[in-house]
Amino acid sequence: MVDWRDKIDPALKEHLEAQIKESNLYRDAYSKAGNQANAQLWIAIAVLSKQVFNLNQKLKVFEDAIKDIGSNVRQSIGKIEEVQSKVAEVREVSEKKNIPDKIKGVVARKSIKKTIKKKPAKKTLKKNSTVKKKSAKKVRKGISRALKKF
């Protein structure tokens, strides 16, 4: 006689065998039932229900983690945008005050080459460098105060 389990599709057969093995763990329970076949089926349904429940719990954990990551990313983007707007404000203020690019920290390669090629006299260099250092310190303090808010 051919066993009915041999006629099952091979893709389904693995799952069927796994459920039968799992329900056999509860043989003592369903062997005491009046209708053992029905009891075994109900145990198999309970095992499947437990598996679905566990998968749903894991899914909820993953969904919550993804939501947290998304909100953290949104907060970070918001902070980045705030910093960018503060930097833009500082640039506007520094441009209005005609502060040289070298002090702003936004030095173009061309301006570096020009300053290297054109060296002022030693006396003017000392006077200008002290003035530039003081204004650079003021600009750095203003930027650091603005960034401390974040």
ChimeraX attribute file (.defattr): number of C-alpha atoms within 10 A of each C-alpha:
attribute: neighborCount
match mode: 1-to-1
recipient: residues
	/A:1	3
	/A:2	6
	/A:3	7
	/A:4	7
	/A:5	11
	/A:6	9
	/A:7	9
	/A:8	12
	/A:9	9
	/A:10	11
	/A:11	8
	/A:12	9
	/A:13	14
	/A:14	11
	/A:15	11
	/A:16	15
	/A:17	12
	/A:18	11
	/A:19	17
	/A:20	14
	/A:21	12
	/A:22	15
	/A:23	22
	/A:24	15
	/A:25	10
	/A:26	14
	/A:27	14
	/A:28	9
	/A:29	14
	/A:30	19
	/A:31	13
	/A:32	10
	/A:33	12
	/A:34	9
	/A:35	10
	/A:36	14
	/A:37	12
	/A:38	12
	/A:39	19
	/A:40	20
	/A:41	15
	/A:42	14
	/A:43	22
	/A:44	20
	/A:45	14
	/A:46	13
	/A:47	15
	/A:48	15
	/A:49	12
	/A:50	12
	/A:51	12
	/A:52	12
	/A:53	12
	/A:54	12
	/A:55	12
	/A:56	12
	/A:57	12
	/A:58	12
	/A:59	12
	/A:60	12
	/A:61	12
	/A:62	12
	/A:63	12
	/A:64	12
	/A:65	12
	/A:66	12
	/A:67	12
	/A:68	12
	/A:69	12
	/A:70	12
	/A:71	12
	/A:72	12
	/A:73	12
	/A:74	12
	/A:75	12
	/A:76	12
	/A:77	12
	/A:78	12
	/A:79	13
	/A:80	13
	/A:81	12
	/A:82	14
	/A:83	16
	/A:84	12
	/A:85	12
	/A:86	15
	/A:87	15
	/A:88	12
	/A:89	12
	/A:90	17
	/A:91	15
	/A:92	12
	/A:93	13
	/A:94	16
	/A:95	13
	/A:96	9
	/A:97	9
	/A:98	9
	/A:99	16
	/A:100	15
	/A:101	14
	/A:102	14
	/A:103	16
	/A:104	16
	/A:105	11
	/A:106	10
	/A:107	12
	/A:108	10
	/A:109	8
	/A:110	9
	/A:111	12
	/A:112	12
	/A:113	10
	/A:114	10
	/A:115	11
	/A:116	10
	/A:117	9
	/A:118	8
	/A:119	10
	/A:120	12
	/A:121	8
	/A:122	8
	/A:123	8
	/A:124	10
	/A:125	12
	/A:126	12
	/A:127	10
	/A:128	11
	/A:129	11
	/A:130	11
	/A:131	11
	/A:132	16
	/A:133	12
	/A:134	11
	/A:135	16
	/A:136	18
	/A:137	12
	/A:138	12
	/A:139	19
	/A:140	15
	/A:141	12
	/A:142	12
	/A:143	14
	/A:144	11
	/A:145	11
	/A:146	14
	/A:147	13
	/A:148	7
	/A:149	7
	/A:150	9
